[in-house]
Every structure is written in structure tokens, then in C-alpha cells.
Amino acid sequence: MTTAPARTAKAPTSVNRPAKPARPDKPIKPAKPAKPTKRVGAGRPRAEDVEARAQELLLTAGKLFLKKGYSNVSLEMIAREAQVATRTIYVKFGGKAGILTALMEDKRASYQSFMTLAQDQRPIRTALGEFAHELHNLISLPESLALHRIVVAEAHVNPELVETFFNAGPGITLQSLRSYFARPDIRMQLREDLPFEQLPAYFATCVLGDSVSRMLNRGRNMSGAALDARLDMFLRGVMR
């Protein structure tokens, strides 16, 4: 009996399957922009900082006026020296005339009697005595004398300077005296035959001296006793 030949096992054949297509890369999402961090202290500048910058600007402008003359200084020059925009000067002061006015107001604000004379209830000798001494101290400042000379020198070419200077300086002084002498309680102490409209200028001339001497810086170091003597001369001439 013959036996069937044994079957040989076939080696498995590898099937070349098609490779799977590569998956396209997923699109990379752009990174979200970082949220801006809040600045500490950001916002509107503090009132005291604004005031300090304004004072620095005034100081710079004042130095330029005294060094170069009012007419020779431009807003652009002030802005460059003070490191601010010219528009800032226009917004804050309106121009050179506004700067000069602010400078003179700052000086006058240091003397209390300029603000209170019209309402001063003290005896006339006391009230006018304090006013006379503070007025003398103010106009004797080196910068006051220098500015006065600049105004006189440039008056013929710059009428705006003359008007600004008078309105911010002598004009306010005369108005303070005018308001004081117009008070009924003060007027009743004065002689009836006085030309009241001339009293303010007469007072200023009596206690300060003539304008030529002031411009030449004579009498700047006048003693308190000498100033009081001038005030007494004024009062003897106007009191009842």
C-alpha cells in the first residue's frame, strides 16, 4: 500500500500592500497675542506734577526774557529750552503775553497785602504801612528791576508788552489802592477836597519815589524807617 507524499508547507509570501498616504500636518494655530500688562500708575498726570511742569516752564521763560529781551524770545525757543511742545504753551498760557502775566502773578502772590488791602479792617496807618513795605520789596527785586528796564527799552516797538506789563503789575496795584480809598469808612477819614482819582498814583509816588530813580535802582536799599517817613508824609497830606 503506497502512502501519499507529505505536503510541504508553503512559506507565507509577503503581500506588498500600498502604503497609507501620510496624514497632512494639522495647520498650526497662530499663538494668541499676549494681553497687554497694565502699567502701574498709568493715566492722567497728577495735579501736582502738572503744576510743577508749568512752574518749570515759567522759570525757563523768565530766564530767557531777562537774558535776551522779551521781543527776542519766541514760543519755539521757550518750548525747546523747556522741552515741551509749542502747543502745550498755547493751551496753558495762550502765548507770550500769558506767560509774562503768569510770571508777574506768581511774584505778586507772595505778598499777602496785595490780595487783602481792599478788605483790610485795620487802622489806615497799619494797612497802608504793610502795603507800602510789601510794594517796595516787590519792585526792588532784581528781576523786577530788570523787567522794568526791558519794558521801557522795548516800549516803542512792542505795545503789547507795555499793555501786558501794566495790566499784570502797576494796574493791579493802582486798582487795589483805588478800591481801598473808595470805601466809605476810609473816605470819611480823608479830606473832602482831595482828587480821589489821583490818590493811588500819589500814594505810589510818595512811598516809592520817582520812576527815574527806581529805574536807575536808586533807593533800592531804603531803610524801613525812611519808608515809614514817606508814608507819614502821604498821610499828613490826605488825612483830615
C-alpha positions in Angstrom: 0.0 0.0 0.0 1.5 3.2 -1.1 1.4 6.3 1.0 0.7 9.7 -0.4 3.7 12.1 -0.2 3.6 14.6 2.6 2.7 18.1 1.6 5.3 20.7 2.2 4.0 23.8 3.8 4.4 26.9 1.6 6.2 29.8 3.1 4.0 32.7 3.5 4.5 35.2 0.8 4.6 38.9 1.8 1.9 40.9 0.2 3.1 44.4 -0.9 0.2 46.4 0.3 0.1 50.0 -0.8 1.4 52.4 1.9 -1.1 54.5 3.7 -0.9 58.1 2.5 0.7 60.3 5.0 -1.7 62.4 7.0 -1.3 66.0 6.2 0.1 68.0 9.1 -2.5 69.9 11.1 -2.3 73.6 10.5 -0.5 75.3 13.3 -2.8 77.8 15.0 -1.2 81.2 15.5 -0.4 82.0 19.1 -2.7 84.3 20.8 -1.2 87.7 21.4 -0.3 88.3 25.0 -2.6 90.5 26.9 -1.0 93.9 27.5 0.0 94.3 31.0 -1.4 97.2 32.9 1.1 99.9 33.6 1.4 100.8 37.2 0.5 104.4 37.7 -0.6 105.0 34.1 -3.3 107.5 33.4 -3.7 111.2 33.8 -0.8 113.0 35.4 -1.3 114.2 38.9 -2.3 117.8 39.5 0.9 118.5 41.4 3.0 117.1 38.5 1.2 119.4 36.1 1.7 122.4 38.3 5.4 121.5 38.7 5.9 121.4 34.9 4.1 124.7 34.5 6.4 126.3 37.1 9.4 124.9 35.3 8.2 126.3 32.0 7.6 129.7 33.6 11.1 129.7 35.2 12.6 128.9 31.8 10.7 131.6 30.0 11.5 134.2 32.7 15.2 133.5 32.4 15.0 133.8 28.6 13.1 137.1 28.8 15.7 138.6 31.2 18.7 137.3 29.2 17.6 138.0 25.6 14.7 140.6 26.0 11.0 139.9 25.6 10.8 140.7 21.9 13.8 138.4 21.0 12.3 135.3 22.6 9.9 133.2 20.6 7.5 130.5 21.8 9.5 127.9 19.9 12.6 129.0 21.8 10.8 128.6 25.1 9.4 125.2 24.1 12.8 124.0 23.1 14.5 125.1 26.3 11.7 123.8 28.5 11.5 120.5 26.4 7.7 120.8 25.8 5.6 121.2 22.7 4.8 124.7 21.5 1.1 123.6 21.6 1.4 123.0 25.3 2.3 126.6 25.8 -0.6 127.8 23.7 -3.0 125.6 25.7 -1.7 126.5 29.1 -0.9 130.2 28.7 -2.2 131.4 25.3 1.1 132.8 24.2 4.0 135.0 25.4 1.7 137.6 27.0 0.1 134.9 29.0 3.4 133.7 30.2 4.5 137.2 31.3 1.2 137.7 33.1 1.6 134.4 35.0 5.2 135.3 35.9 4.1 138.6 37.4 1.1 137.0 39.2 3.4 134.4 40.8 5.6 137.2 42.2 2.7 139.2 43.5 1.1 136.2 45.1 3.9 136.1 47.7 2.8 139.4 49.1 -0.5 139.0 51.1 -1.5 142.6 51.3 -1.9 142.9 47.5 -4.8 140.4 47.9 -6.4 141.8 51.1 -5.9 145.6 51.1 -9.4 146.4 49.8 -11.0 144.4 52.7 -8.4 145.3 55.4 -10.2 146.5 58.5 -7.1 147.6 60.5 -6.3 151.3 61.1 -5.4 153.1 57.9 -1.8 153.7 59.0 -1.3 150.0 59.7 -3.0 148.7 56.5 -1.2 151.2 54.2 2.1 150.7 56.0 2.2 147.0 55.3 1.1 147.5 51.7 3.9 150.1 51.2 6.6 147.8 52.6 5.5 144.9 50.5 5.2 147.0 47.4 8.7 148.3 47.9 10.1 144.8 48.5 8.4 143.6 45.3 9.6 146.3 42.9 13.1 146.2 44.4 13.7 142.5 43.4 16.5 142.2 40.8 14.2 140.5 38.4 11.5 143.2 38.8 14.0 146.0 38.1 15.4 144.1 35.1 11.9 143.5 33.6 11.0 147.2 34.1 14.1 148.2 32.1 13.2 145.7 29.3 9.7 147.2 29.1 11.0 150.7 28.9 13.6 149.7 26.2 11.1 147.8 24.0 8.0 150.0 24.5 8.4 151.8 21.2 8.4 148.6 19.2 6.2 146.3 21.3 3.0 148.0 22.6 1.6 144.6 23.6 4.4 144.2 26.1 3.6 147.6 27.7 -0.1 146.7 27.9 0.6 143.3 29.4 3.1 144.6 31.9 0.8 147.4 33.1 -2.3 145.2 33.4 -0.4 142.5 35.3 1.6 144.8 37.5 1.1 148.6 38.1 -2.5 148.4 37.0 -3.4 145.9 39.7 -1.5 147.9 42.4 -3.4 151.0 41.5 -6.8 149.2 41.4 -6.1 147.8 44.9 -5.5 151.3 46.2 -8.5 152.7 44.3 -10.8 150.1 45.9 -9.4 150.8 49.3 -9.7 154.6 49.1 -13.3 154.2 47.8 -14.5 152.5 50.9 -16.9 154.8 52.9 -15.2 154.1 56.2 -11.8 155.1 54.7 -13.1 158.0 52.7 -14.6 159.7 55.7 -11.1 159.9 57.2 -9.7 161.7 54.2 -10.0 165.4 53.3 -13.1 166.2 51.3 -11.3 168.4 48.8 -9.0 165.6 47.5 -9.0 164.5 43.9 -9.7 160.9 44.8 -8.9 159.6 41.3 -5.3 160.7 41.8 -4.8 159.2 45.3 -3.5 155.8 44.1 -0.7 157.3 41.9 0.1 159.9 44.6 0.5 157.2 47.2 2.8 155.1 45.0 5.0 158.1 44.2 5.2 159.2 47.8 6.3 155.8 49.1 8.4 154.5 46.2 9.9 157.7 44.8 10.0 158.9 41.3 10.1 156.5 38.4 13.6 157.6 37.1 15.2 156.8 40.5 13.5 153.4 40.5 14.7 152.6 37.0 18.3 153.6 38.0 18.0 151.4 41.1 18.4 154.3 43.5 16.6 153.8 46.8 16.5 150.0 46.4 18.1 149.6 49.9 15.9 152.2 51.5 15.5 151.6 55.2 12.2 150.8 56.8 12.3 154.0 58.8 12.8 156.0 55.6 9.8 154.3 54.0 7.7 154.9 57.1 8.6 158.6 56.9 7.4 158.8 53.3 4.1 157.1 54.3 3.7 159.7 57.1 4.2 162.5 54.6 1.4 161.0 52.5 -1.0 160.6 55.4 -0.4 164.2 56.7 -1.3 165.5 53.3 -4.6 163.5 52.9 -6.0 162.8 56.3 -8.5 165.2 58.0 
